């Protein structure tokens, strides 16, 4: 299993073979982890990845499981476990 590396920012294209795009609004994306990628925050495998370039984000329903946040210069990533 590889870990999402944020050293040079984050591009979905770097992980396109391991993530399945579930939803794309243009500014936010929700992806499914299909290959056991590890979280950039805690190093454990995660289920879903939410990525946004917006400065703020609102969630209708909070995750009922642990989640981690990671930030690059221009993106916020939320991994649910």
ChimeraX commands (.cxc) that place a marker at each C-alpha (Angstrom):
marker #1 position 0.00,0.00,0.00 radius 0.5
marker #1 position 1.24,3.44,-0.84 radius 0.5
marker #1 position 0.61,6.63,1.07 radius 0.5
marker #1 position -0.75,9.87,-0.38 radius 0.5
marker #1 position 2.26,12.16,-0.57 radius 0.5
marker #1 position 1.56,15.87,-0.05 radius 0.5
marker #1 position 5.17,17.08,-0.27 radius 0.5
marker #1 position 4.54,18.72,-3.66 radius 0.5
marker #1 position 0.82,19.39,-3.19 radius 0.5
marker #1 position -1.93,16.99,-4.25 radius 0.5
marker #1 position -3.16,16.00,-7.71 radius 0.5
marker #1 position -5.92,13.44,-8.18 radius 0.5
marker #1 position -4.23,12.49,-11.46 radius 0.5
marker #1 position -1.25,11.07,-9.54 radius 0.5
marker #1 position -3.58,8.52,-7.92 radius 0.5
marker #1 position -6.22,8.03,-10.65 radius 0.5
marker #1 position -5.65,4.27,-10.90 radius 0.5
marker #1 position -6.24,3.85,-7.14 radius 0.5
marker #1 position -9.18,6.23,-6.60 radius 0.5
marker #1 position -12.65,6.12,-8.16 radius 0.5
marker #1 position -14.37,9.47,-8.69 radius 0.5
marker #1 position -17.83,9.37,-7.10 radius 0.5
marker #1 position -18.85,13.03,-7.27 radius 0.5
marker #1 position -17.38,16.15,-8.88 radius 0.5
marker #1 position -18.89,19.62,-8.51 radius 0.5
marker #1 position -15.95,21.42,-10.08 radius 0.5
marker #1 position -14.68,22.80,-6.76 radius 0.5
marker #1 position -15.07,19.65,-4.67 radius 0.5
marker #1 position -14.57,15.97,-5.39 radius 0.5
marker #1 position -15.47,12.80,-3.51 radius 0.5
marker #1 position -13.45,9.69,-4.29 radius 0.5
marker #1 position -13.45,6.05,-3.20 radius 0.5
marker #1 position -10.18,4.43,-2.20 radius 0.5
marker #1 position -10.03,1.28,-4.34 radius 0.5
marker #1 position -6.45,0.21,-3.72 radius 0.5
marker #1 position -5.74,0.61,-0.01 radius 0.5
marker #1 position -4.02,3.98,-0.22 radius 0.5
marker #1 position -2.90,5.22,3.18 radius 0.5
marker #1 position -3.99,8.50,4.73 radius 0.5
marker #1 position -1.48,11.38,4.58 radius 0.5
marker #1 position -2.35,12.33,8.20 radius 0.5
marker #1 position -2.41,9.04,10.15 radius 0.5
marker #1 position -0.89,6.54,7.66 radius 0.5
marker #1 position -3.87,4.12,7.94 radius 0.5
marker #1 position -5.97,2.98,4.98 radius 0.5
marker #1 position -9.07,5.13,4.39 radius 0.5
marker #1 position -12.43,4.57,2.67 radius 0.5
marker #1 position -13.35,7.89,1.08 radius 0.5
marker #1 position -11.49,11.06,0.20 radius 0.5
marker #1 position -13.07,14.49,-0.06 radius 0.5
marker #1 position -10.95,17.15,-1.79 radius 0.5
marker #1 position -11.79,20.82,-2.12 radius 0.5
marker #1 position -10.05,23.95,-3.29 radius 0.5
marker #1 position -12.63,26.13,-1.56 radius 0.5
marker #1 position -11.63,27.98,1.60 radius 0.5
marker #1 position -14.66,26.59,3.46 radius 0.5
marker #1 position -16.68,23.38,3.32 radius 0.5
marker #1 position -19.99,22.32,4.83 radius 0.5
marker #1 position -21.11,18.74,5.31 radius 0.5
marker #1 position -24.79,17.79,5.53 radius 0.5
marker #1 position -24.09,14.77,7.71 radius 0.5
marker #1 position -20.92,14.38,9.74 radius 0.5
marker #1 position -19.06,11.10,9.27 radius 0.5
marker #1 position -20.02,8.46,11.84 radius 0.5
marker #1 position -16.47,7.14,11.87 radius 0.5
marker #1 position -13.02,8.59,12.43 radius 0.5
marker #1 position -11.72,11.10,9.89 radius 0.5
marker #1 position -8.48,12.95,9.24 radius 0.5
marker #1 position -7.76,16.34,7.67 radius 0.5
marker #1 position -4.71,17.24,5.61 radius 0.5
marker #1 position -3.92,20.52,3.88 radius 0.5
marker #1 position -1.74,21.54,0.98 radius 0.5
marker #1 position -1.17,25.11,-0.16 radius 0.5
marker #1 position -4.37,25.12,-2.20 radius 0.5
marker #1 position -6.41,22.04,-1.18 radius 0.5
marker #1 position -8.12,20.59,1.87 radius 0.5
marker #1 position -8.37,16.79,2.07 radius 0.5
marker #1 position -10.70,14.88,4.37 radius 0.5
marker #1 position -10.20,11.12,4.67 radius 0.5
marker #1 position -12.89,8.97,6.31 radius 0.5
marker #1 position -11.82,5.69,7.88 radius 0.5
marker link #1:1,2 radius 0.2
marker link #1:2,3 radius 0.2
marker link #1:3,4 radius 0.2
marker link #1:4,5 radius 0.2
marker link #1:5,6 radius 0.2
marker link #1:6,7 radius 0.2
marker link #1:7,8 radius 0.2
marker link #1:8,9 radius 0.2
marker link #1:9,10 radius 0.2
marker link #1:10,11 radius 0.2
marker link #1:11,12 radius 0.2
marker link #1:12,13 radius 0.2
marker link #1:13,14 radius 0.2
marker link #1:14,15 radius 0.2
marker link #1:15,16 radius 0.2
marker link #1:16,17 radius 0.2
marker link #1:17,18 radius 0.2
marker link #1:18,19 radius 0.2
marker link #1:19,20 radius 0.2
marker link #1:20,21 radius 0.2
marker link #1:21,22 radius 0.2
marker link #1:22,23 radius 0.2
marker link #1:23,24 radius 0.2
marker link #1:24,25 radius 0.2
marker link #1:25,26 radius 0.2
marker link #1:26,27 radius 0.2
marker link #1:27,28 radius 0.2
marker link #1:28,29 radius 0.2
marker link #1:29,30 radius 0.2
marker link #1:30,31 radius 0.2
marker link #1:31,32 radius 0.2
marker link #1:32,33 radius 0.2
marker link #1:33,34 radius 0.2
marker link #1:34,35 radius 0.2
marker link #1:35,36 radius 0.2
marker link #1:36,37 radius 0.2
marker link #1:37,38 radius 0.2
marker link #1:38,39 radius 0.2
marker link #1:39,40 radius 0.2
marker link #1:40,41 radius 0.2
marker link #1:41,42 radius 0.2
marker link #1:42,43 radius 0.2
marker link #1:43,44 radius 0.2
marker link #1:44,45 radius 0.2
marker link #1:45,46 radius 0.2
marker link #1:46,47 radius 0.2
marker link #1:47,48 radius 0.2
marker link #1:48,49 radius 0.2
marker link #1:49,50 radius 0.2
marker link #1:50,51 radius 0.2
marker link #1:51,52 radius 0.2
marker link #1:52,53 radius 0.2
marker link #1:53,54 radius 0.2
marker link #1:54,55 radius 0.2
marker link #1:55,56 radius 0.2
marker link #1:56,57 radius 0.2
marker link #1:57,58 radius 0.2
marker link #1:58,59 radius 0.2
marker link #1:59,60 radius 0.2
marker link #1:60,61 radius 0.2
marker link #1:61,62 radius 0.2
marker link #1:62,63 radius 0.2
marker link #1:63,64 radius 0.2
marker link #1:64,65 radius 0.2
marker link #1:65,66 radius 0.2
marker link #1:66,67 radius 0.2
marker link #1:67,68 radius 0.2
marker link #1:68,69 radius 0.2
marker link #1:69,70 radius 0.2
marker link #1:70,71 radius 0.2
marker link #1:71,72 radius 0.2
marker link #1:72,73 radius 0.2
marker link #1:73,74 radius 0.2
marker link #1:74,75 radius 0.2
marker link #1:75,76 radius 0.2
marker link #1:76,77 radius 0.2
marker link #1:77,78 radius 0.2
marker link #1:78,79 radius 0.2
marker link #1:79,80 radius 0.2
marker link #1:80,81 radius 0.2
view
